[in-house]
Amino acid sequence: MLLSAANAVPAIAQQAATTPAGGAVKPTDKKVCRSEESTGSVFVKRICHTSTEWSTIDARNSGESARFRDQQRNGSATLIK
């Protein structure tokens, strides 16, 4: 139990260091956590980002999904690393 409390201190310090100088967090920069299920695991992983970061992640994922669908339709299913 003590080990987990000791690990939490750097995370709290890091979070405090990333807040704006005024101490107020912009509404668009609020921390949002989502749950992610992994294949082959019974545990759910929580992933937290700001609203702005989630928007960027969602846009990138949508673009990749659209690119993959286009490749499937055109018959050029070449994986790019």
C-alpha positions in Angstrom: 0.0 0.0 0.0 2.8 2.4 0.8 4.4 1.7 -2.6 1.3 2.8 -4.5 1.1 6.0 -2.5 4.7 6.8 -3.2 4.2 6.3 -6.9 1.2 8.7 -6.9 3.3 11.7 -5.7 5.3 12.2 -8.9 2.1 12.0 -11.0 0.4 14.7 -8.8 3.5 16.9 -9.1 3.6 16.5 -12.8 -0.1 17.3 -13.2 0.4 20.4 -11.1 3.3 21.5 -13.2 1.3 21.3 -16.4 -1.5 23.5 -15.3 -1.5 27.1 -16.6 0.1 29.8 -14.4 -3.3 31.1 -13.3 -4.2 27.7 -12.0 -7.4 27.6 -14.0 -7.8 24.8 -16.5 -9.5 25.7 -19.8 -12.8 23.9 -20.4 -11.4 22.3 -23.6 -8.3 21.1 -21.7 -10.2 19.2 -19.0 -8.9 15.7 -18.4 -11.1 13.0 -19.9 -10.6 9.3 -19.1 -11.8 6.5 -21.4 -11.9 2.8 -20.7 -10.2 0.4 -23.2 -10.6 -3.3 -23.4 -7.7 -5.4 -24.6 -8.1 -8.6 -26.5 -7.2 -11.6 -24.3 -7.5 -9.7 -21.0 -10.3 -9.4 -18.5 -9.0 -6.1 -17.2 -10.1 -2.7 -18.5 -7.4 -0.1 -18.9 -8.2 3.6 -18.3 -6.5 6.1 -20.6 -6.7 9.8 -19.7 -6.0 12.7 -22.1 -7.2 16.3 -22.4 -10.2 17.0 -24.6 -7.9 18.6 -27.2 -5.7 15.5 -27.2 -8.8 13.2 -27.6 -9.9 15.3 -30.5 -6.6 14.8 -32.2 -6.5 11.1 -31.5 -10.1 10.6 -32.8 -9.3 12.6 -36.0 -6.2 10.5 -36.7 -8.1 7.3 -36.1 -10.9 8.3 -38.4 -8.4 9.2 -41.1 -6.7 5.9 -40.8 -10.0 4.0 -40.8 -11.1 5.8 -44.0 -7.7 5.2 -45.6 -8.0 1.5 -44.8 -11.6 1.2 -46.2 -10.5 3.0 -49.4 -7.6 0.5 -49.8 -10.0 -2.4 -49.3 -12.4 -1.0 -51.9 -9.7 -0.4 -54.5 -8.1 -3.8 -53.9 -4.7 -2.3 -52.9 -4.6 -3.7 -49.3 -0.9 -3.1 -48.8 0.1 -2.5 -45.2 2.2 0.5 -44.6 4.4 0.5 -41.5 
